[in-house]
Amino acid sequence: MKKTSQIGKPQLAEPQALPPEFAHLEQLNLHAAGIDVGSAEHWVCVPTGRAESNVRSFGCFTPDLQAMAEWLKRCGVTTVAMESTGVYWIPVFQILESMGLEVKLVNAHHLKTVPGRKSDVLDCQWLQKLHTYGLLAGSFRPDDQVYVLRSYVRQRERLIQSAAVHIQRMQHALIQMNLHLHKVISDITGLTGMSIIRAIVAGERDPQILAALKHSRIRSSQDEIAKALSGNYRAELVFILQQELALYDLHQQQIAACDGQIEQCLMSFDSKTDQPPPSAKNKRRKTTQNAPVFDLRGQLYRVSGIDFTQVNGLDALSVQTILSEVGLDPKRFPSVKHFCSWLGLCPGARITGGKSLSSQTRSVVNRAANAFRLAAQAVSHSHSALGAFYRRLRSRLGAPKAITATAHKIARLFYKLWSSGGTYADPGADYYEQKYRERLVKHLKKTAQSLGFEVVPQSSTVESVS
């Protein structure tokens, strides 16, 4: 069992008997170590005979981690497997990787599925044993440059989510004052909505003056807006509205600062092309409210050499999210099947006795997969082949399964462009419907032939009888 220790002082543990289940297997990683990462201390196991005691405990402070890395190097360790939940593994991973060690972060759920676990074996010993026989697969982690970009993109996403909370609170305060602004304009954070809210906070109460701030493109009339703004302007609710507006503005400033860091980070990437990106497919498309002020699409095209926005449903923000999660090297995924399986978008394969039990997709928390699902929802009403594919599946299977299937198809198109380059041209909804009809006719002919019948096409024109 583990010994209690003071943080920062290496502790030794007596070697424990390991289960003999792997005696018949070949040892693939002879210089492997296992680390059980904790919040206060980390337990490390190296191969037997490399030190006086092959199991030691180290603290969580940076000098302790550096001492751990030096001890592993002295013991001749070249590869390390670690198990952890939360974010405690990140400093350990970075320090060990900087020391030239190959580090694998193991999914705790996958580790539990390996049989033979004994209660008298430390977790680090079990990790070291499994890693020695090559039974552990490391989790995917992009290179350090992409990792920096991913941190900025994830922070930007969190800021947008936090700003959305303050938008809801502003609307809640307006409703309590019986100001139904959201019923006469589509977005209270648009030009008209923010102008009216700022005027209310500044002290304006006349509904006609507030309604006169509307933009010319607002469909509701000035009288309708004035009627919606006739309410009870209670002082405490206006105070809440003022505070939530200030917090919303603060988050917008932080998002802009985060966009500046993202732009600088993208500028540090090597260029794969010096050509400007192809012209956008739909120049009239409305700009996303949370879009950055710099040319994000151009920067992504420069660092990747591919215009992923050619695929229907993918915009610059969704491509930024996907690339920040998967990186720029498609070779990290051997095939498109590996890529879609990592995303959790491909059908499952629970088969026993030759019978398929379930084809449900795995439950995976993946930001890139969420971006593909949002892209699938974006094409639901488009006149594209992907839009026709989505609508046909939705009519037969329902919206949730249609979104997943369409996201899977978009992910496969993304990987094809990512791995082989080239361009994507949408064949259109009519092309998809024609191909679907041809497949249906082919299936009918095959079924009729198996039953001894023949399908005879009916002429589209009917001769008139005189």
Secondary structure, DSSP 4 states (H G I P E B T S, - for coil): -PPP--TTS-EE----PPPSTTTTS--S-TTEEEEE--SSEEEEE--TTSSSSSEEEEESSHHHHHHHHHHHHHTT--EEEEE-STTTHHHHHHHHHHTT-EEEEEPHHHHHTSS---TTS-HHHHHHHHHHTT---BPP---HHHHHHHHHHHHHHHHHHHHHHHHHHHHHHHHHTT--GGGTSS-TTSHHHHHHHHHHHHT---HHHHHTT--TT--S-HHHHHHHT-S---HHHHHHHHHHHHHHHHHHHHHHHHHHHHHHHHHTSPPS--SPPPPPS-TTPPPPTT--SS-HHHHHHHHHSS-GGGSTT--HHHHHHHHHHH-S-GGGSSSHHHHHHHHT-SPP-EEETTEEEE-PPP----HHHHHHHHHHHHTTTSSSHHHHHHHHHHHHH-HHHHHHHHHHHHHHHHHHHHHH--------HHHHHHHHHHHHHHHHHHHHHHTT----PPPSS-PPP-
